Amino acid sequence: MFDKILIANRGEIACRVIKTARRMGIATVAVYSDADRDSLHVRMADEAVHIGAAPARESYLLGDRILAAARATGAQAIHPGYGFLSENAGFARACAEQGVVFIGPPTGAIEAMGSKSAAKRIMEAAGVPLVPGYHGDDQDPALLRAAAEEMGYPVLLKATAGGGGKGMRQVWSGEEFDEALAAAKRESLASFGDDAMLVEKYLTRPRHVELQVFCDNAGNGVYLAERDCSVQRRHQKVIEEAPAPGMSETLRSQMGDTAVKAAQAIDYRGAGTVEFLLDEDGSFYFMEMNTRLQVEHPVTEMITGQDLVEWQLLVAAGEPLPLAQDQVRIRGHAFEARVYAEDPDNDFLPVTGTLGYLQPPQESQHVRVDTGVRQGDEVSVFYDPMIAKLIVWDESRERALQRLATALAAYRIGGTVTNLDFLYNLATSKPFREAELDTGFIDKHADLIFHQRPQDLERELPLAALALLLYKQQQGSASAWVDPWSPWQGGSAWRLNEPHAHHLTLHCHQQDHAVEVEQRGPLYLVRAAGRETQLQGELLGDTLQLEVEGHRQRATLARTQDGFTLYLARGACHFREVLPDIGEADAAGAAAGLKAPMNGTIVALLAEIGSTVEANTPLLVMEAMKMEHTIRAPLAGTVRAFYYQPGDLVDGGAELLDFAAEGAES
Ligand code: ADP
């Protein structure tokens, strides 16, 4: 076994690999960019080497620098994690040439699966079932369109170099084809430096079921059951589970044997995942093989009791697989939810920010949190905005799902928008409980999942007001510095024989609310929204003990950059104090739709200056965090000027163009 390895990655997966290496007595070397100097993976590793600037192509994608770091520190092997260089055959080859073990499959296997279309040809030859489609080299747009027309719409365009749902477009009719092809090609070129496409029949109600396979150097191959990753947004996995609900032993062994056959067709070694689309009638089709550890590998670990990173290290060190197929047992059920800094109500747009408050649920044998960040860390534009993976296990699907809901409700993150409420709504929705899974799940049940938590102002406002008051008292008494102008220091509300009343204005649920809090001994009377509530409360650190009309409950109060978040048993309430002399900025800018939704790069201008367009016409495409966003005309009108050119960097919120709505005078 190796005595030192280097992890060519960052974030949660780097931390995950370090944990196993440490348990096995293997020393670890981390690499880091400027942005990650103080990050968790750097802290956890025994040593860390700086490899460059924040953008991945100036650090985590620089194979030469990473190899130099391995040589300089005496690391014998490199674990690539997922993403970055994990499926880069050139890097794997360079490792081999320099005598460093690449913890992954042989170069040939990566190459064989690196192109989705070449992979399909190999699988076809090996007798693995494929989705009907065109995966040839001729990329003439007319030919691609003819192929689509021949197989019949809907079709799916896929970047042959693709991954992570990028460079992929559904096409439902001939009229949409050209625009979809152009967009898929642009996205593919930007993400993978290649714009070759394949066209596939789009199955309308499939499930995504993938098999975890492992092969060693002695020719052994096993599968470690399957994962169901049908719940996806923009073709990216959101919640994964293992085993797949309703999977029969017969189908599992059929799919498992096919997956091992697929791996052996390319002389595979180490961990791999064979992804299939499972159709309603039980037929399954090869989609692709990922030649690395997957993000969602923990659900397999939870049901098999195996450590897949340990298996990877064993195989890479030339040892045999720890188990034969008939020794693989599965027990119970596991879920993984991907917690992201993103806005589900704004098309899942990635969000940046500082994790001002971070309290994951308590870990136990049932709850596991794989993360690479701590409170105070930044979610930056440079990398994937995943904050953590929340993994739960229990004896049955029903019980595991209950654990997932409880853990999601207990997850507290302040300082950035997250998908936690969305995940909670999803996990507790009836169709998900009943495992009515297919890849269209989120679209189909959007009304159940995207609903905002009902605003319960009557309940939340008094709690928020009391929390604020207690916070101010805590700060006042804790601080030696006294602001002579502060009403809290002045104690102006204290009047002999008069109630002790405070007047506050709270901004909560998009509105300002006048609140009066009257203190009577241990009791607080809060008058707000035309109602009076009697409360008692105590704030210790960030824990708020509340009693509302005899009902005792615990909440957490977090200070955020622009106010407070009060985390209640279910859901959170965000609020801030409005100080009397500070005017509220007019946030509802009229042409909000024509501003950059976040920092990014202009990709294409789609309208002529001076042209008159219909409402909803695409005007401009920008790319942010590797995703394309199309800015459309909010109304019918005229494009008068673009303020940026393709390739320009823009800041979030920047005005992108001058657009005159029809009939509007200026
Ligand atoms: P990527 O490598 O970008 O993740 P995949 O080929 O693995 O792309 O596909 C991602 C997802 O897209 C699948 O899980 C599935 O939901 C959907 N998908 C892919 N191919 C098809 C198809 N032919 N019909 C329907 N859905 C598909």
Residues whose N, C-alpha, C, O or C-beta is under 5 A from the ligand:
A	BS01	ADP	V131 L156 G162 G163 G164 G165 K166 E200 K201 Y202 L203 H208 H235 M287 E288 T439
